[in-house]
């Protein structure tokens, strides 16, 4: 482990407050012999001074581009557009293996520079279960925002908060009308988080999972007032909502939150919108009459940055302490190489068309 050098980078997205490694876990890494360099970051929920106190090195934001070649650069969300060639091993959520917008360009940057993407989404155990995920908090926030929007109490722009403060405003108030809610993917991490948020708001949501979506009852889906999608599809499935469903005169559905946000991917189970929403404009109206509002924010857990980071870091720490070429990290690398081969094959086919 003494040869491992982790480089915790600043997140370029201004609304990204989370971190994959919190200071208390940074201390454990340093004590185990890991070199941990932490970039300065104005929005990270934990100030860099806390990492310094844990024994980490300090570096300017964005300096990972000149980090030692053996350093493993770790973050959460997208990289900046430059440099065009990526030479390091990078650990983050790349969203590059399901033909999402920008996926091919990102993979080309890695192949051009000789680096590698170790995508956190594909850090899994022998059974394929993810070892570190923000899913619970994504589901919790998704359902919470849907409740607040449906009750007319969503304050914009969105700002980070604590679970205690969020739960206070989720409590039902006098005059709140009862409504029905549906969580699809209810048995997964995100689904469990969504169901708990609904319960906090005084709503017991209908829970659907694989058994209910194999033969989807769309009229029953549309009969709910609020829906949260927490399904992460890994193979093509019939969409849960289609354009014609939004125009169904029997539709009661008024508020839709897509926690998964697979927009642009052929695996998207909600192909009724073409772009995400954000903290400044968290809600988009898909239909005026009867109204249907969409929430599709791709960094929901950043609204509870301290709680979500602490949970994620605790799950990731054992994997970082066992960072090696085999096991879960080896599977990450294998998936990256597979994606690069698929990209090369697709480019070869296009040249011969």
Helices and strands as residue ranges (DSSP letters): E 5-8, H 23-31, E 35-39, H 48-53, E 57-59, G 63-66, E 72-74, E 89-92, H 103-113, E 116-119, G 120-122, H 135-150, H 163-170, E 181-184, H 189-200, E 206-208, H 210-213, H 218-222, E 226-229, H 243-246, E 255-258, E 284-287, E 292-295, G 300-304, H 305-321, H 327-351
